[in-house]
Each structure stands twice: as structure tokens, then as C-alpha cells.
């Protein structure tokens, strides 16, 4: 094992796959000459050249369409968005073309493409740069949605996503690129659609994904001091969702808290809540509690932002609520 940063895990995954398959290329704003807006493609232009690491104009609709079209001629592109907030400019291509080519062509065309970049808040970047769109994309049949929380999962899942024959939305975070973690020296992948129990517990299940899961870890440490044992599940993949992992854990702990960095209406935690009440209702000893951001655009003020964003105190309160403490 070696210890590397999240951004290095992303770079290694892309580089290893591009060495393995010449049909793979990277396209996006500042991915080449600048080594990526977050240095996640550092050194790739020097290794693979300008035909496979391509700087684009600020025109997300255009280069998303070019990349999707290229899958129909045998290519396997990786499209980087500087932030998924900017993917909204190209969302017509993702939703109406990438997600539907396979079905509408009767299976004649696959669409092996990865759209990747940061999601959700990244500090004081303002309302238009601090939005989580996981549930938007997960609502679309034909797309797979991955949101890793650490370098190991990021590298293994990105390699799996690049090899997948369907379009994959791969969502990261500006606030995780500097995170360090252990990654194997050799070849490995992480299967898409498989959640992981990051911490075993017996009293309550906490389901989360992405960078916000760190708040669940902090809360679990605090609750352990009071004798409350939390089981933490990292979804890793939002769609397809590992329903069995969630249900199995809830049937063991009989209580569920869902932590998600998204607006509260119609999100991933809502889907999890419906799943559990429909398939494990008799196992619940308390109503499910879901924790989300406030139902407003993200504020710029640091004081208001701290109130808007879920934190470990919110998780502690939620756990105590389902524990009736």
C-alpha cells in the first residue's frame, strides 16, 4: 500500500486506463496545459499528448456533445467539468443523448463515457457553485452515479467506470482533492453498485456518501463515548444503489439515520427512506431521520454556511432522536 492524495488517485486511475486502452481520452477545461483545475490530470499531457488530453473552450454543451458522439465511433472519453454546477450548461447532452443512445438505437450503440468533476459545496463559493446534483442524475434511467469519499474508492471506482459500457457520472469534491489515504501499489478496481460498511455497529445505521460522510465518522466517535454503537454505510454508488446492504444493516440495528449533502426535497435520502419503510418497516424501532442542507440556495456568509451545511452535531442529535435519548 502507498499513501496518496485524492487528486493523485484520480490521476492514476485515468493514466492507468489510458495506457491500457488507446481509445480512452480526457477532455475538459484546463485539463492539459494547466494540469487540471485541481491538478487531477497533472503530467498527463506530457505522457499522452494533445490528441488524448484535450483542452476545450468554456463550452460545456459543445464538448459534451463531441465526446458523446465520439463514443459512437469507438472511443471511450472522460469529460471533466470544472464543477458539476457547470454541467447544467451541457445537461441536455447528458440526459437526452448519453443516457438514451443505447435504448433508442436498440442496442446498436453503447455510450462508454465518464463525466467527472466536483459536486456540492466547497466553502464560500456562492450559491451557483455549491449545489449537489447526485439525485438529479440518479433520477435518469441509463446513467450510473458514483460519489466516492476517499482515495482508495476513488481510484478503484473510476477505473471501473472507465471500463463500463454505460455512461457514468463520477462526482468528487474540491474539499477532498488534498485528502490522503492508502491505495494498493498494484492493479485493482472497486465494483460499481456495492456499498461498504465503513464502521461496524449495533445500535443505529447511518447511511451517507461523499465528503459529508466525514461528519458521520466524527459523530460516531462522540456517540461511542456514550455507549452508542453506530454502523456507518458508505453508498459509494448512488445508482445503482446497494439496497441489500442498507436493508441488512437496518434489520440488525433497527434504526436509521441518512446523512446527505443535498436539498431536502426529493433527494437520495428520500429514496432510501422509502426503500426501508417499504421493505423493512417491521424491523424499525423508531422513525427514520434524514439530515440534509437547509432548503435554500447555499449562503456565502461563513456563519450562515455553517448553519446551512449538515455537521456532526446534527448527526449526534439525529441518532439520539432515533434512540429516544
Secondary structure, DSSP 4 states (H G I P E B T S, - for coil): -EEEEHHHHHHHHHHHHHHH-TTEEEEETTSSTTS-TTSTTTTHHHHH-TTTEEE--S-HHHHHHHHHHHHTTT-EEEEE-SSTTGGGGGHHHIIIIITTHHHHTTTS-----EEEEE-S--SSS-GGG----HHHHHTSTT-EEE---SHHHHHHHHHHHHH-SS-EEEEE-TTTTT-EEEE-SS-----TT--EEEE--SSEEEEE-STTHHHHHHHHHHHHTTT--EEEEE-SEEES--HHHHHHHHHHHS-EEEE-SS-SSS-HHHHHHHHHHHHSGGG-SS--EEE---SSPPPSSHHHHHHHS--HHHHHHHHHHHTT-
